[in-house]
Amino acid sequence: MPATIVVAAQPDTTAQRTVYVGFRSAIEEALPVLEAENADLLVAVCRGASVSGQRGGKAHATVAHAGADVRLIDLVFIPEESTRYNCKYRPDAVSRLISDVDSGARTSVVVVLPSIEDEVESRGAVVALTAAVARTCQIYTRKKNASETSSSTHVTISFHLGQSFFTNETVLQHATILAEHVRQCARLVDMPCNELPVSELAAHARAVADTLPGVVVEEVIGEDLQAQGFGGIYGVGKAAEDGPRLVVLKHEPAGATRAVAMAGKGIVYDTGGLSIKGKTFMPGMKRDMGGAAGVLHAFATLVKTGFSQNLYCLLACAENAVGPRATRPDDIHVMYSGKTVEINNTDAEGRLVLADAVSYAAQTFKPELLLNMCTLTGAQGIATGQLHAGIVCSSEDVEQDAVRAGRRSGDLTHPLMWCPELFSNEFASSVADMKNSVRNRSNAQVSCAAQFIGNHLPDGFVDQHAWLHIDMAAPAFEGERGTGYGVALLYDLLHSRFGTPL
């Protein structure tokens, strides 16, 4: 059974295993208070551990435990080194160094940091390190007899800052909610298409909405997409046995005066279509719905944590399959924007479904901020690396906020160029308004892919509204596991801009 994670004001004193996470100096200073009976042993272990400034380190000990033979102690040392491009509390290293937190033993994770005077920074540290621990407790498995042989684990996370524990109950409750939705997001990314076809992803979205009072769900399904003008979503998904859908969740609380819309790419499997991927590039394409998983569970987290403005979540869902009805190169689609697109690469499908979703959101909801999140390009990992999503934004102010939110939350971002005057011509077509793939694949691929989506915003939209594109193709997974990327980022960014600053 999956572990239960609770973020609390005090450690779990009944735990069979305690994991101390923090800078070595902070852990060493706190051990005489936190582990009075075992302080000498643990301080010696702490001092003797091999710790790298960039990679961190860890050590282990076993101590006597009331009611049991022993209690396991793990000391996990956060690296001291970080730059302005990273979160100073290094959640990347914490996720890498912590192992088997959900191994079956009742576990208490105690994060030990120096005193943090700035309230925003302290809340950010709680969010970032909660998410880091949560993503090590994966939910999805289909290993034989896993449900019979594994036991339900209770994991408590607490934060000792300076001389005392962090006790802001609101932030702790938010962090508990966040932990669950980071894990649920990762679970969706881990699920194969035979278990998570389009209809099941939509059913999951409806089930999430059922837990959110007042949230309304609307869907446009199959042939109705074509009839209502969603030529991009329909064209990508029409060849699949389980047809395409646009799923829209609406949170419209009383008294709201502002609006945010977020769209996610929900390609449940990407064969590449008739521009088919090779055998080495297709495995792993179950993860091509990571953007939809991220915005869906960010939406749930925001609603549960009291987001007070209008919030809209759009999931553009399709399977890019091969079959008699598959879109062909040279076909022309009429998009929701009314613009026509000549297909020159059926493996550039994510931008087609998102173009319809953002065009619909812009026209229907007229949001102050419209964002989309997607596993869009392999070029993103080359441009900004494995941990930083590449962002393209029409607003410098929103761009800077997204970078700051990434560094606070640990869901890192790095800005790339928003430059329509240089990139729009990459999609020139002699028979349609544009092609769907670029002429020059060496020209700023992440920005160009974003530009295609931006081409379908209403004229003048970015003069009055902000648009943020988040390409998180690489951060969506680590190894063969989903990371839940995006939930913490959007929780921080949107609460900071539209609610209570974190």
N, C-alpha and C positions, 0 to 999 in steps of 0.2 A: 504494500500500500504506500502511496506517496507520503512524504513527510509533511507535517503541519508546522508552519513557521509563524511564530509570534514575536513581535518586537516589543520589549517590555522595559520598564524602568529599573528592574532588578534582575540579576542572574537567577537561573534555575538552580536552587541549592540541592535538588534531588537528582540532578543529572549524573549519569554514569561517565560522562565525558565532558571535559571543559576545553574549549579552544579559545586561547587568548590571541587577539589579532591587533597589531599596532606597531609603531616604531619601537625598536629594541629599548631605547632609553626610557620611553614612557612605560613599557611593560615592566622593566626592571624596577623603576621607581614605585609602581603600583603594587607589585607582588607582595610586599610585606603587609599591605592592608587587605588585599583581595585573597591572599593565601597565607594567612598568619602561621598556621601550623606547619606549612610546607615551604615557607619562604626561603630558608637557607638552601635547600635542595634546588628549588626552581630558579633562584637567582644565579646559582652556580651553572645550571644548565643554560640559562639565558646568556650568561657571559661567555660560555664556551662554544656557543653555536657559531657556525660559519654563515656570515650574512654578507651578501653582495649589495653594494650601494644602488645598483640598477635592477637587480633581480630579486633582492630580499633573501629570505631563507626560512627555515623552520627547524624545530627541535621537539623532542618528545620526552615525557617522563610518566612514571606510574606512582601513584600515592595511595595510601589507605583511604577507604571510603566507608562511612557509616552505612550499615545495611547491605554492604556488598564487599567482595574481596578487595577490589581495587577501583580506583578512578583513574581514567586516562587523561593526561594533560598534554595538549598540543600548544606549542608556542609558534605563532606565525608572524614573521617579522616583515612589515611593509618596507619596501626600499626607501631609503632616504632621498634618493635623487629623483627629481622631476623638473620639467621645464614648464614654461607658460602654455605650452600646447597640450598639457596633460592635466588630469585631476591630481592635486597634490597628495591625496590620500591613496592613490594608486589602486583603484578597484580592479584594474586589469591584473595586477600581481596577486591580489587577494583571491580572485577567482582561480588563478593558476595554482596557487600554493595550497589552498584549502582542498582537502580531498575527503570523500566518504563522510561528509557531515550527516548525510541521511542513511548511514550504514546499518541502522537498527538500534543503536544505543541512544538513550535519551541524552540530548546534547545541549550544552549551554555555550553559545558563542559570545564572548565578551570582547568588544572592541575597545581598546585602550589607547587614547590619544592625549596629547597635551591639552591644556585648557584652551578653549576657543572663545574669544571674547565676542567676536562678531556673530550675531544671531543667525544671519543668512548663511554664513559659512558653516556654522554648527549644524543647521538643518540640512544643508547640502551634503555634509559628511555622512549624516544618518541615512539620507536617501541613497547616496552612491554606494556605501558599503553594505547596506541592506540588499540592494540589487545585486551586488557582487556575490554575496553569500547565497542569495536565492537562486542565481543561475547555476550554482553547483548542485542544486537539488532537483535534478530532472524528473519529470513526471512520466513521460512516455516510455514504454518498453513493451516489447513483444517477445521477450526471452521466455523460454519454456518454463512453465510453473512459477514465473516470477511473482504472480499475485499470491501464490500459495506459500512460497518460501520466504518472502520478504515481510517484515513486520512494520507496522505504522510507527514512524519516528516523530518525536516531538522535538523541535529545534526552537530554542529561545535565543533571541539576539538582544543584547543590552549594550549600552555605550557609557564607558567611564571616561569622562573628559576632565583632565586635571585632577582635582581632589574629590570629585563627586560624580554620581551617575546622572545622565541626561534624563529629565523627568517630564518634559513637555508632552502631555498626554495626547494632544491633537497630532503632533508630529509623529509620535509613536504609533498611533492608530493609522495615520496615513501610510506609514512605512509598512505596516502589516498588510494593508490592502495592496500596496505596490508590490510587495514580495509575491503575493499570490498571482497577480496579473502578469508579472514578468515571467513566472513559471508557466502560466497558461499560454502565454504568447509563444514561448519556446516549445511547448508541447505541440501546438499547431504546426510549427515549422518542422518538427521532427516527424509528423505523421505522413505516411505515404499516400499517394493519390487514390489507391484502391480503398483506403479508409476515409480519406478526406477529399472526395470529389466536390464539385461546385455546390451541389445541393446540400452536402453535409457541412461545408463551410458556412453556407447561409443558415442552416439549422443551428449551428453553434452560435452565430451572431444573434439569432432570435432568442436562444436560451440565455445568452448574456443579457440581452435587453430585458428579459423577464425578471431579472434580479434588480433592475433599475427602475424605481417608481417613476411613472410619468413619461418614460421613454417610449416613443412610437417608432415602429419599423415599417418601411415600405419596400417593395421589391418590384423590379421590372424583369421579366423572365422570358428567355427564349425569343420566339418570333415577335413578341411585343417590343423587344429592344429595337428591332428593325423598323417596326411600325412607328415607334416614337422618336426615331431619328438617331439612335445610338449605333451608328454604323461601325464604329471602331470596336466596341465590345462585342457586337454581334459577329462581325467579320472574323475576329480572332477565335471565338468560341463555337462557331456554328458547326464545325466538323465533329465535335466531341459527342459521345453518346449522352452525356450529362450536360445540357446546354448552358450557355452563359447567363449571368444575372448581374444586375446592379442592385445592391442592398444599401438602403439608406436608414440610418438611425438618427432620431431627432430628440434632442434635449432642449426644451424651451421653458425654463423656469419662470415663475411669476416675477415681474420686476426687471427682467433682463432688458438691456438697452443696446448691447453689442453682440456681434456674431462672429464665430470662428467655424470654418469648415475644414475638414481634413479627409483626404482621399487616399486609399491604399490600393496598391497593385495586388490583385488576388489571383495570379496565375497558378492554379493548383498543380499543374505540370506543364513543362515547356519542352516539347520535342524539337522545337524550332520550326514546326510546320513543314511545308514543302522545302524550305531552305533548311533542311534537317541537320541537327547537330550530329557530330560523330560519336562513336561509342565511348570515347573518353570524356566528352563534354556533357553528355546527357545525364549520367548519374549525378544525383544531388539536386536535380531540377524540381523536386518536390518542394524545395525551399523558396520557389519563386513567388510564393504568396506571403513572404515575410513582412512586406509593407502593410498588407491588409491585416495580418495578425497584430502588428505593432499598433496601428491606429485604432483597431477595435478594442484592444485591451488598455490602451491609453485612454480611450473614451470612457470605458468602464471605470478606470481608476479616477479620472477627473470627476465623473458624476458622483461616485461614492464619496469623494473627498470634498464635495460641496461646491463644485464649479458653478458660479452664479450667473453666467452669461449663456446665451444661446450657443449650442454646440451641435454640429452636424458631422456625422461619420459616414463616408461613402466607401463601399467595398466594390471594386470593379473586378468581378470574378469570371474566370473562363479557364478552360483547358485548351492549350494550343496543341491540338491533335492533328494527325495526318489521316485523311479519309477522302471519300469522293466529293464531299462538300467543302473541303479545305480551301481557304483563300490561296490563290495562285499569285506568284510574282506577275506583275503587269495589271492585276485587278485594280479597280479604283473604288474606294469607299467614300461615301458621303458621311461626314462626321456630325456630331451633335452641334458643333459650331457652325455648320452649314458649309464648311470648306471641304474640298475634295482632296483625297490622298491617293497617289499612285503607289502601289506596293512594289518596292524593289528588294525587300528582305522580309520574309515572313517570320524571321527570328528576331525582328525588332518589333515585338508585339506589345510589350508592356506600355510603351508610350502611346499606343493606339487606345488601349482601354482607359488609361489615365487621362488622355486628352478629352475623351467623352465625359469622364467623371468631373474633371475640373471645370469644363465648359458648362456642364449642367449646374454645378455648385455655384459658380460665379453668377450665372443668369438667374438662378432660382432664389438663392439665399443672400446674395450680395454681401458676403462676409467682409469684415474689416481685415481679417487675415485668412487667406486660403493657402493651405499647405498640402503637399502630397508626399508620401513616403513609399519607397519602392526599392526592390532589388533590380535595378534597371540595367547597369552596364558592368561588364568585367573590367572596363577601364577605370572604374571608381577605385578598385583596390590598388591599381597601379598608380593612380594620381594621388590618393590621400591615404593609402595604406589599409591594413587589415582592421584597425580599430576606429578610425575616424571616418564617419560618413562624409561624403562630398555634398556640400550644399550650394545651391544657386538661388539667389534671392533678388527680387526687384527693389527691396528696401534695405539700405545700409543699416538702419536702426534695428530692423528685425534680424538681419544677418548677424549683427554683433550680439544681440540677445541670444540667438541660437547657439553661437559659439560659447558664450558664457554659461548658458544652461547645460551645454554638453560637458564643460569642464567641471561644473558643480555636480552633475548627476552621474558622471562616468560614461554616459553615452556620448562619446566624443564626436565633434563635427569640425570640418575645416572648409572655409569658403572658396569657391571657384567662381569664374567670371560669369556675370550676367551681361551679355553684350549682343543684343539682337542685331545691331547694325553690322556685326562681323560674322554671325553664325547663321542667320536666316537663309542666306543664299546657298548654304550647303545642301538644302533640300529642294533646290530648283527642279521643276518638272516642265516639260514642254506641252503636256496634255492635261495636267491637273494643277491645283493650287500648290501642291508640294508633293515630294516623295516622303517615304517614312524612314529612309536611312540616308546617311550622308554621302556626299561625293568623295570627300577626302577623309579617310579613317585615321589620319595622323593629326587631325585638327581638333584638339580639345573635345574629345569624345563625350565626356560627362556633361560639359556645358552645352554641347550640341544636342544631346538627347533631351536635356532639360528644355532647350529652346523649342524643340518640336512640340512639347506639351504647352509651353508658353504661347506658341503660335495660335492656339485654340482658345485663348482667353478673349473675352469681348474687347473690342477696340476701346482704348482708354482705361481699361480696368486697373492697370498698375499705376495710373496717375492718381487714383483715389483710394486704392486698396493695396495691400501687400500680398505678394505671392512668394512662397518658400517651397523649394524643391529639395527633397532629402533623398539622396541615392545611397542606400546602405547595403549594397550587394555583398560586400565583404564582412562588415560587422554583424550581419544577421546570423552568422554561425561561426563556431570555433571547432575545428576538427570535423567531426560528423554530427555535432549537436547544435541545435538552435540556442541562441543567447538571450532571446527576449528583448533584443535591441529596440529602442524607440519608446518603450513605455515610460521609463524614467525621464528621458529627454523631454517628451511632450508634457508629462506631468509638471516638470519644473518650468519649462518655457511658458506654458499657457497659464498656470497659476501665477507666475511672476508678472506676465503682461496684463492679465485680465482679472486676477484675483488677489489672494494674499501673497506678497512676495516671499519666496523661500530663501 
